[in-house]
Amino acid sequence: MISDHKIRWRLKPAIWLLSLAPLVWLAWLALYGGLGANPIEFTNRYLGDWAIRMLLLALAATPLRLLTGWNQVLLLRRLLGLFAFFYATLHLSSYICLDQFFDWAEIWKDILKRNYITVGIINFVILLALAVTSTAGMVRRLGGRRWIRLHKLVYVAGLGSAVHFVMMRKGFQIEPLVYGAVTVALLAARAGVTLKSTPKGS
């Protein structure tokens, strides 16, 4: 069994390197003209894809623990969740900076008019709240029960991200449906754990 100390000093640096690798690859593509005919759209979608992937990896921590008995995987969940927020921030920033050029009036119109952007903004606000309260200090301030209730919103964000992806890709496309199916499976696994752990008659 891998100790908590080894996770901290071996696995976490590996997670950092692997999680930043997509950003390095994006920079490489930008330098050598590999962003395609519409580089702004490519960049925005690329960052959004990785935000969802990181969020799904964070959501997979509990099912993985149940399947393998590896409790220490939960020590990596916070880091993966923070990287999901990191890529979501870059995704939103690329929309604001590159796509809309800080035209706040047009951005507000987009939020009200386009449902997938509305859902995306709601997801980002949830991830922001979870990132801000992810520290041990915030756990103490909020209290364990309130902190747990708040962080259950990650499942809302996970489902919302899948909905955002499906709505954004108009027409029948396999990729967003696969992400949606994986999200539902992870949420179902977590719901099953909750039901099993809830005492009968409670």
Sequence and secondary structure as in RCSB ss.txt:
>XXXX:A:sequence
MISDHKIRWRLKPAIWLLSLAPLVWLAWLALYGGLGANPIEFTNRYLGDWAIRMLLLALAATPLRLLTGWNQVLL
LRRLLGLFAFFYATLHLSSYICLDQFFDWAEIWKDILKRNYITVGIINFVILLALAVTSTAGMVRRLGGRRWIRL
HKLVYVAGLGSAVHFVMMRKGFQIEPLVYGAVTVALLAARAGVTLKSTPKGS
>XXXX:A:secstr
   HHHIIIIIHHHHHHHHHHHHHHHHHHHHTT S S HHHHHHHHHHHHHHHHHHHHHTHHHHHHHH  GGGHH
HHHHHHHHHHHHHHHHHHHIIIIISTT HHHHHHHHHH HHHHHHHHHHHHHHHHHHT SHHHHHHH HHHHHHH
HTHHHHHHHHHHHHHHHHS S  HHHHHHHHHHHHHHHHHHHHHHHHS TT 
